[in-house]
Amino acid sequence: MKSHTVTRGIERAPHRSLFKAMGFTNEELERPLIGVANSANTFIPGHVHLNPLVDAVKAGILSAGGTPLEFGVIGICDGIAMNHEGMKYSLASRELIADSVEVMARAHALDALVLVASCDKIVPGMMMAAARLDLPAILLSGGPMLTGTQICNQTKRPIDLITVFESIGAVRSGRMTEAELASIEDAACPTCGSCAGMFTANSMNCLSEAIGLALPGNGTVPAVMAERMRLAKRTGRTIMNLLEKGITPRSILTPKAFENALRVDMALGCSTNTVLHLTALANEAGVPIDLDAINAISRTTPHLCSLSPAGPHHLQDLNEAGGIMAVMHELSRKGLIHLDCMTVSAQTVAERIAASTIRDPSVIRSVDAPYHEEGGLAILFGNLAPEGCVVKQSAVLPEMMRHEGPARVFDSEGEACEAILSGKIQPGDVVVIRYEGPMGGPGMQEMLSPTSAIVGMGLDSRVALITDGRFSGGSKGAAIGHVSPEAMQGGPIAFVREGDRIRIDIPAKTLTLLVSEEELADRKAAWQQPELRIRTGYLARYARSVASASRGAVVG
């Protein structure tokens, strides 16, 4: 075992002495040392409850003959960081998380890892570390939040965090009172857990099941249910089985497993951020992902679930309907799932999903009667995005699947948001927000505030938004992000001028700036790269080394 490096032999007497200073016995040091990465903190609703789950994981490890060693990991709440300087740090924190888990595991010669996380960048950061280290590893999430309830005119409706964001635009446009907003604010997030819709956190937690790095139920069992605690105990026991069998992340993260994850992504209508995170994870696993290949998968994968923000259902509904295993079983009926892939259950996908069935066909539709014939995401290409950009097509209204209009150009998210909320954006406009990419932001800010403002003001059927930044999983509408190359790298989005016509054709997978190639060449020749917005500290280092969004915004 790797841990023998620090626990065996007379030369390691000083090392054992330090362990004994913490109360460890000789018997415990003879067992495998299992790292438990705990991202609990009191900043994030999805992480505030993780300590009891970590205790359950450690109990599972102990009962199966291992010695758990817990260490802390940072985590940012995207909702609290949204629409101010804090959002610049969110995506960038993913790399810090992966690096910190690597450092702790290698420095202390751990034999295996249980990665306990819940929210947006923490989950992919942990998964990236697992692929990089290639030690036996399992991800355990804290589980999704329950939905809130709003009662209006004796009618109940489910609400979540995105309802709050969209209500701001409704207040600014006079469609809602501040008192109504306050009641929604109080009710939208009723429990701990990752925010209740198919936003980025829950998307990645569900895909961790689909790709094989988590046990069934990881993505959908609500945070407050006792089943989540039982799942934590099973996770602790299962890591010991993986260690015994020598099953490591890279034996799980095969090209077929990534295709399974993308199939489930399309069937669920996951966050556009999954493209960033799966690409980054694939990079760590040495498995290339071609963005154009994602379109091929989307074209042949039916959209089976209509989850918030695109539809009426939430994660607790998906869990009760059968969860991710039921979705995979249904996709397998059309031969869309690779059944021979290994998983952390030490079972193949076929064995894991064999007993799964759809318990509520109103939540998980049959492959014979999907919401849409195509999957939830689409990658667009064109002279405005030569390396591609991404849209959650399942959250776009039918009338906006094709759109042409004048560009309204903003060099920051803040400027665009103020223009939207001030009523300066007109029906038909195409809002362009640039210099918010991985390098330009820096940090590739999420655009939940402007997209929610557009929806809240009733413009989502008539206004599109294009950015080299990214979107929250809660964004909906004709919101096209990850435009690559980004403006800061001299991508064509840097050359768009106010009033230029832009044509969006999601069915054709194209995004076109209706300006001649000669004119674009002249604009490019006259362009000068602006100075970095942040020139000291971590973000300055991040900006100087981060890759394009088309490559997962990884740091090399």
Secondary structure, DSSP 8 states (H G I E B T S, - for coil): -TTHHHHSSGGGHHHHHHHHHTT--HHHHHS-EEEEEE---SS-TTTTTHHHHHHHHHHHHHHTT-EEEEEE-----HHHHTTSGGGGGHHHHHHHHHHHHHHHHHHTT-SEEEEEE-STTHHHHHHHHHHHH-SSEEEEE--B---EEEEETTEEEEE-HHHHHHHHHHHHTTSS-HHHHHHHHHHS--SSSB-SSSSHHHHHHHHHHHHTSS-TTTTTS-TTSHHHHHHHHHHHHHHHHHHHHT--HHHH--HHHHHHHHHHHHHHT--THHHHHHHHHHHHHT----HHHHHHHHHTS-B---BTTTSSB-HHHHHHHTHHHHHHHHHHTTT-S-TT-B-TTSSBHHHHHTT---S-TTTS--TTS-SBSS-SEEEEEETTEEEEEEEEGGGS-GGGSEEEEEEEEESSHHHHHHHHHTT---TT-EEEE-S-STTTTTS--B-HHHHHHHHHTT-TTT-EEEESSB--TT--SSEEEEEES-GGGT-GGGG--TT-EEEEETTTTEEEE-S-HHHHHHHHHH------S--SHHHHHHHHHB--GGGTS-B-
